[in-house]
Amino acid sequence: MDRLRFLKQHLEENFIVASLILLILLFGTASDNFFSVITLTTILNQLPALTVITVGMTLVLIVGGIDLSVGSVMGFSATVVGVATVAWGLPLPFACIVGLMAGLMCGLTNGILVSYLALPSFIVTLGMLEMARGLAYITTNSQTVYIGGAIQKISLPLPIIGVSAALLVAVATVIVAHLALTRTVMGRFIIAIGTNEQAARMSGIDARPYRLCILAASGALAGLGGIFNAAYLGSADPNAGIGFELSAIAAAVIGGTSLMGGRGSILGAFAGVLIITILQNGLAQIGVSEPAKRLITGAVIIVAVLIDRWRGTHSAS
């Protein structure tokens, strides 16, 4: 039985890697400019924000919840950084801390309502989606706040290393979350809660503080994604992050995370982020229109859900 599970896990991992390679070859053949420094730079600059948000989403899904607010929290945190820098005159490091705290407070609010008031995470985070977006508009008076070159340094390649500080932080986040999920007692408890909360409770595990911590972490990571997005744009846009929650869910599910909870992989989710990012950039390079890109991305999400349903059916059998 363990051998079959091992073989199935590696089959899924190989499928993800094969899909990633196939996409690269497909767009490399269809576009003359796909294998270029400009394309690589664009992809690397877009990875950090979606990566950290997907890490948070993956943990929330594993514990048996969902966080629909991450895109709006990302936009709100970015606007807080912009206003704190431009209007309040705070040094950039302090402004970034304030932005992170804004994301953390949104996540804590979600966590308290879901964990201790037993409200459905879908409804709570849907409400926070609207609230955080409204706060983003109020904070900036619905105007884009131009921060300038100081914050853009976060997304520029570092000397010698050749990659940005944002990407390094995003990869470090993936590694830390993977180790926490697979090598710690808390990680085992999170999986147990997502698999069967009643059985976990009978084993002496109180799900509430773990769910609170995961939703708070998701909010903080959305705040970090807001900083990375502002660094990429050089400005804080109150519309930033619209649709990011869907991309994060799609990346997590493509990477092997179950929408029903109890199963997931941080490394797989990161591979899902690569697939989503390459897909969007590749479609843009071959001239696909924005409505068609949204259509194709939506189809990928549906396929990811079907794959998740197939996984659940076969694991149950």
C-alpha positions as CSV (number, residue, x, y, z in Angstrom):
1,M,0.0,0.0,0.0
2,D,2.8,2.4,0.9
3,R,4.6,1.5,-2.3
4,L,1.4,2.3,-4.4
5,R,1.1,5.6,-2.6
6,F,4.7,6.4,-3.3
7,L,4.4,5.5,-7.0
8,K,1.2,7.6,-7.3
9,Q,2.9,10.6,-5.6
10,H,5.8,10.4,-8.0
11,L,3.5,9.9,-11.0
12,E,1.7,13.2,-10.1
13,E,5.0,15.0,-9.6
14,N,6.3,13.8,-12.9
15,F,3.0,14.9,-14.6
16,I,3.5,18.4,-13.2
17,V,7.1,18.6,-14.4
18,A,6.1,17.2,-17.8
19,S,3.3,19.8,-18.1
20,L,5.8,22.6,-17.3
21,I,8.3,21.3,-19.9
22,L,5.5,20.9,-22.5
23,L,4.4,24.5,-22.0
24,I,7.9,25.8,-22.3
25,L,8.5,23.9,-25.6
26,L,5.0,24.8,-26.9
27,F,5.5,28.6,-26.4
28,G,9.1,28.4,-27.4
29,T,8.1,26.9,-30.8
30,A,5.1,29.2,-31.3
31,S,6.9,32.5,-30.4
32,D,10.3,33.7,-31.7
33,N,10.9,35.8,-28.5
34,F,9.9,33.3,-25.8
35,F,13.5,32.1,-25.3
36,S,14.8,35.6,-24.6
37,V,16.3,37.5,-21.7
38,I,13.3,39.9,-21.7
39,T,10.8,37.1,-21.4
40,L,12.9,35.4,-18.6
41,T,13.1,38.7,-16.8
42,T,9.4,39.3,-17.1
43,I,8.6,35.9,-15.7
44,L,11.0,36.2,-12.8
45,N,9.6,39.6,-11.9
46,Q,6.0,38.3,-11.9
47,L,6.8,35.2,-9.8
48,P,7.4,36.6,-6.3
49,A,3.9,38.1,-5.6
50,L,2.0,35.1,-6.9
51,T,4.4,32.7,-5.2
52,V,4.0,34.0,-1.6
53,I,0.2,34.3,-2.0
54,T,0.0,30.8,-3.3
55,V,2.0,29.5,-0.3
56,G,-0.5,31.0,2.0
57,M,-3.5,29.7,-0.1
58,T,-2.0,26.2,-0.1
59,L,-1.7,26.1,3.7
60,V,-5.3,27.4,4.0
61,L,-6.6,24.7,1.6
62,I,-4.7,22.0,3.4
63,V,-6.2,22.9,6.7
64,G,-9.7,22.6,5.1
65,G,-10.5,26.3,4.4
66,I,-10.2,28.8,1.6
67,D,-9.1,32.4,1.4
68,L,-10.8,34.5,-1.3
69,S,-9.5,37.8,0.1
70,V,-5.8,37.4,-0.8
71,G,-6.0,39.5,-4.0
72,S,-7.8,42.4,-2.3
73,V,-5.5,42.2,0.8
74,M,-2.6,42.4,-1.5
75,G,-3.9,45.5,-3.2
76,F,-4.8,47.1,0.2
77,S,-1.3,46.4,1.6
78,A,0.3,47.9,-1.5
79,T,-1.7,51.1,-1.1
80,V,-0.7,51.3,2.6
81,V,2.9,51.0,1.6
82,G,2.4,53.7,-1.0
83,V,0.6,56.1,1.3
84,A,3.0,55.5,4.2
85,T,5.9,56.3,1.9
86,V,4.6,59.3,0.0
87,A,2.0,60.9,2.2
88,W,3.3,60.0,5.7
89,G,7.0,60.3,4.8
90,L,8.0,57.1,6.4
91,P,11.3,55.4,5.4
92,L,10.6,52.6,3.0
93,P,11.5,49.7,5.4
94,F,9.0,51.1,8.0
95,A,6.4,51.6,5.3
96,C,6.8,48.0,4.2
97,I,6.4,46.8,7.9
98,V,3.2,48.9,8.0
99,G,2.0,47.2,4.8
100,L,2.8,43.7,6.2
101,M,0.9,44.6,9.4
102,A,-2.1,45.6,7.3
103,G,-2.1,42.2,5.6
104,L,-1.6,40.5,8.9
105,M,-4.5,42.3,10.5
106,C,-6.8,41.3,7.7
107,G,-5.7,37.7,8.1
108,L,-6.1,37.8,11.8
109,T,-9.7,39.1,11.4
110,N,-10.4,36.2,9.0
111,G,-8.9,33.7,11.4
112,I,-10.8,34.9,14.5
113,L,-14.1,34.9,12.7
114,V,-13.5,31.4,11.2
115,S,-11.8,29.8,14.1
116,Y,-13.5,31.1,17.2
117,L,-16.9,32.2,15.8
118,A,-17.2,29.1,13.5
119,L,-18.2,31.1,10.5
120,P,-17.5,29.5,7.0
121,S,-14.2,30.6,5.6
122,F,-15.8,31.1,2.2
123,I,-18.2,33.7,3.5
124,V,-15.8,35.4,5.8
125,T,-13.0,35.8,3.2
126,L,-15.5,36.8,0.6
127,G,-16.6,39.6,2.9
128,M,-12.9,40.5,3.5
129,L,-12.4,40.6,-0.3
130,E,-14.9,43.5,-0.6
131,M,-13.7,45.2,2.6
132,A,-10.0,45.2,1.8
133,R,-10.7,46.4,-1.8
134,G,-12.8,49.2,-0.4
135,L,-10.1,50.1,2.1
136,A,-7.6,50.2,-0.8
137,Y,-9.8,52.7,-2.7
138,I,-10.4,54.8,0.5
139,T,-6.7,54.8,1.4
140,T,-5.6,56.2,-2.0
141,N,-8.8,58.1,-2.9
142,S,-9.0,55.6,-5.9
143,Q,-5.8,57.0,-7.3
144,T,-2.5,55.2,-8.1
145,V,0.2,56.3,-5.7
146,Y,3.6,56.6,-7.5
147,I,6.4,55.5,-5.0
148,G,9.4,55.9,-7.2
149,G,12.7,54.0,-7.7
150,A,13.4,53.2,-4.1
151,I,10.9,50.4,-3.9
152,Q,11.7,49.2,-7.4
153,K,15.1,48.1,-6.2
154,I,13.4,45.2,-4.5
155,S,12.4,43.7,-7.9
156,L,15.7,44.6,-9.7
157,P,18.4,41.9,-10.1
158,L,21.1,42.0,-7.5
159,P,24.7,42.2,-8.5
160,I,26.6,38.9,-9.0
161,I,23.5,36.9,-8.1
162,G,21.5,38.1,-11.0
163,V,18.0,37.7,-9.4
164,S,16.0,40.1,-7.4
165,A,15.7,40.3,-3.6
166,A,11.9,39.7,-4.0
167,L,12.5,36.4,-5.8
168,L,15.0,35.3,-3.1
169,V,12.5,36.0,-0.4
170,A,9.8,34.2,-2.3
171,V,11.9,31.1,-2.8
172,A,12.9,31.2,0.9
173,T,9.2,31.4,1.8
174,V,8.6,28.3,-0.2
175,I,11.4,26.4,1.5
176,V,10.4,27.4,5.0
177,A,6.8,26.6,4.4
178,H,7.7,23.2,2.9
179,L,9.9,22.3,5.8
180,A,7.2,23.5,8.3
181,L,4.6,21.4,6.6
182,T,6.6,18.2,6.2
183,R,9.1,18.3,9.1
184,T,7.2,19.8,12.1
185,V,4.5,18.7,14.5
186,M,2.4,21.7,13.5
187,G,2.6,20.6,9.9
188,R,1.3,17.1,10.8
189,F,-1.5,18.7,12.9
190,I,-2.5,20.9,10.0
191,I,-2.8,17.9,7.7
192,A,-4.7,16.0,10.3
193,I,-7.2,18.8,10.8
194,G,-7.8,19.2,7.1
195,T,-8.2,15.4,6.7
196,N,-10.7,14.9,9.5
197,E,-11.2,17.6,12.0
198,Q,-13.4,15.5,14.2
199,A,-10.9,12.7,14.4
200,A,-8.2,15.3,15.1
201,R,-10.3,16.8,18.0
202,M,-10.8,13.3,19.5
203,S,-7.0,12.9,19.4
204,G,-6.6,16.1,21.5
205,I,-5.9,18.6,18.7
206,D,-7.6,21.9,19.1
207,A,-8.1,23.1,15.5
208,R,-8.9,26.7,16.3
209,P,-5.4,28.1,17.0
210,Y,-3.9,26.3,14.0
211,R,-6.6,27.6,11.7
212,L,-6.1,31.1,13.1
213,C,-2.4,31.0,12.6
214,I,-2.8,29.7,9.0
215,L,-5.3,32.4,8.0
216,A,-3.2,35.1,9.7
217,A,-0.1,33.8,7.8
218,S,-2.1,33.9,4.5
219,G,-3.0,37.6,5.2
220,A,0.7,38.4,6.0
221,L,1.9,36.7,2.9
222,A,-0.7,38.6,0.8
223,G,0.7,41.8,2.4
224,L,4.2,40.7,1.3
225,G,2.8,40.0,-2.2
226,G,1.5,43.6,-2.2
227,I,5.0,44.9,-1.5
228,F,6.4,42.8,-4.3
229,N,3.7,44.0,-6.7
230,A,4.4,47.7,-5.7
231,A,8.1,47.0,-6.3
232,Y,7.4,45.5,-9.7
233,L,5.2,48.5,-10.8
234,G,7.0,51.2,-8.9
235,S,3.6,52.3,-7.7
236,A,0.7,51.3,-5.5
237,D,-2.4,50.6,-7.5
238,P,-5.7,50.1,-5.6
239,N,-6.8,47.7,-8.3
240,A,-3.7,45.5,-7.9
241,G,-4.4,41.8,-7.1
242,I,-7.8,41.5,-8.8
243,G,-8.1,37.8,-9.7
244,F,-5.0,36.7,-7.8
245,E,-7.0,34.5,-5.5
246,L,-8.1,32.5,-8.6
247,S,-4.6,32.1,-9.9
248,A,-3.4,31.1,-6.4
249,I,-6.1,28.5,-6.1
250,A,-5.4,27.2,-9.6
251,A,-1.6,27.0,-8.9
252,A,-2.2,25.2,-5.6
253,V,-4.6,22.6,-7.1
254,I,-2.4,22.0,-10.2
255,G,0.5,21.4,-7.7
256,G,-1.4,18.6,-5.9
257,T,-3.4,20.4,-3.2
258,S,-6.9,19.1,-2.5
259,L,-9.8,21.5,-2.4
260,M,-11.3,19.2,0.3
261,G,-8.3,19.7,2.6
262,G,-5.8,17.3,4.2
263,R,-3.5,17.0,1.2
264,G,-1.1,19.4,-0.5
265,S,2.5,20.2,-1.4
266,I,4.2,23.6,-1.2
267,L,6.8,22.6,-3.8
268,G,4.0,21.4,-6.0
269,A,2.2,24.7,-5.6
270,F,5.4,26.5,-6.6
271,A,5.5,24.4,-9.8
272,G,1.8,25.4,-10.3
273,V,2.8,29.0,-10.0
274,L,5.5,28.5,-12.7
275,I,2.9,26.8,-15.0
276,I,0.3,29.7,-14.5
277,T,3.0,32.4,-15.0
278,I,4.4,30.8,-18.1
279,L,1.0,30.2,-19.5
280,Q,-0.1,33.8,-19.1
281,N,3.2,35.2,-20.6
282,G,3.2,32.6,-23.4
283,L,-0.3,33.4,-24.4
284,A,0.5,37.2,-24.4
285,Q,3.5,36.6,-26.7
286,I,1.6,34.6,-29.3
287,G,-0.9,37.5,-29.5
288,V,-3.9,36.0,-27.6
289,S,-6.2,38.8,-26.5
290,E,-7.0,39.5,-22.8
291,P,-10.5,38.1,-22.9
292,A,-9.2,34.9,-24.5
293,K,-6.4,34.7,-21.9
294,R,-9.0,34.9,-19.2
295,L,-11.1,32.2,-20.9
296,I,-8.1,29.9,-21.2
297,T,-7.0,30.6,-17.6
298,G,-10.6,29.8,-16.4
299,A,-10.5,26.6,-18.3
300,V,-7.2,25.7,-16.7
301,I,-8.8,26.2,-13.3
302,I,-11.7,23.9,-14.2
303,V,-9.3,21.3,-15.4
304,A,-7.3,21.6,-12.2
305,V,-10.5,21.0,-10.2
306,L,-11.4,18.0,-12.3
307,I,-7.9,16.6,-11.7
308,D,-8.4,17.2,-8.0
309,R,-11.7,15.3,-8.1
310,W,-9.9,12.4,-10.0
311,R,-7.2,12.3,-7.3
312,G,-9.8,12.2,-4.5
313,T,-11.8,9.4,-6.2
314,H,-8.7,7.3,-6.8
315,S,-7.2,7.8,-3.4
316,A,-10.6,6.8,-1.8
317,S,-10.6,3.6,-3.9
